[in-house]
C-alpha cells in the first residue's frame, strides 16, 4: 500500500503538482509515505535537470566549434575565389 502511495506522489511531483496536495490526514503513516514519494519525485526532476543542463552545455560548445570551422572554410573559399578572380 505504501509503495502505491509513494508512486502516486512521485508522479504528482513529476507532473507539476504541489506538496500541499497531499490527500492524507496529518500524523498518519500514509501522509508520511506520500510526502516521501513527493520528495523522491522532486529529486528525480532535479537529476533530470542537471543531465539536461550538461547536455545543453555540450551542444552549445559543439555548436561554437562548428561555427568556427564554418567561418574558416568560408574564409578559405573567399580567398580562393578572390585568387581565381571570381
C-alpha positions in Angstrom: 0.0 0.0 0.0 2.8 2.4 0.9 4.6 1.8 -2.3 1.5 2.7 -4.3 1.1 5.9 -2.3 4.7 6.8 -2.8 4.4 6.1 -6.6 1.3 8.3 -6.9 3.0 11.1 -5.0 6.2 10.8 -7.1 4.1 11.0 -10.3 2.3 14.0 -8.8 5.6 15.8 -8.3 6.9 14.9 -11.8 3.7 16.2 -13.4 4.0 19.6 -11.7 1.8 19.1 -8.6 2.4 20.8 -5.2 3.2 19.3 -1.8 0.1 20.8 -0.3 -2.0 18.5 -2.4 -1.3 15.6 0.0 -4.8 14.0 0.4 -4.0 12.1 3.7 -4.6 13.5 7.2 -1.7 14.8 9.3 0.1 12.4 11.6 -0.7 9.2 9.6 1.8 6.9 8.0 0.0 7.4 4.7 0.8 11.1 4.8 4.4 10.3 5.5 4.6 7.9 2.6 3.0 10.4 0.3 5.5 13.1 1.4 8.4 10.7 0.9 7.2 9.8 -2.6 6.7 13.5 -3.4 10.3 14.2 -2.4 11.5 11.3 -4.5 9.8 12.8 -7.5 11.4 16.2 -6.8 14.8 14.6 -6.6 14.2 12.8 -9.9 13.3 16.1 -11.5 16.4 17.7 -10.1 18.6 15.0 -11.5 16.9 15.2 -14.9 17.5 19.0 -14.9 21.2 18.5 -14.2 21.6 16.0 -17.0 19.7 18.3 -19.4 21.8 21.3 -18.5 25.0 19.3 -19.1 23.7 18.0 -22.5 22.7 21.5 -23.5 26.1 23.0 -22.5 27.8 20.3 -24.5 25.6 21.1 -27.5 26.3 24.8 -27.2 30.1 24.1 -27.1 29.8 21.8 -30.2 27.8 24.5 -32.0 30.5 27.0 -31.3 33.2 24.7 -32.7 31.2 24.0 -35.8 30.5 27.7 -36.4 34.3 28.4 -36.1 35.0 25.7 -38.6 32.4 27.0 -41.0 33.9 30.5 -40.7 37.3 29.1 -41.5 36.0 27.3 -44.6 34.2 30.4 -45.8 37.4 32.5 -45.4 39.3 29.9 -47.3 36.7 29.9 -50.1 36.6 33.7 -50.3 40.4 33.7 -50.5 40.3 31.1 -53.3 37.6 32.9 -55.1 39.5 36.2 -55.0 42.7 34.5 -56.1 40.9 32.9 -59.1 39.2 36.1 -60.0 35.6 35.1 -59.4 
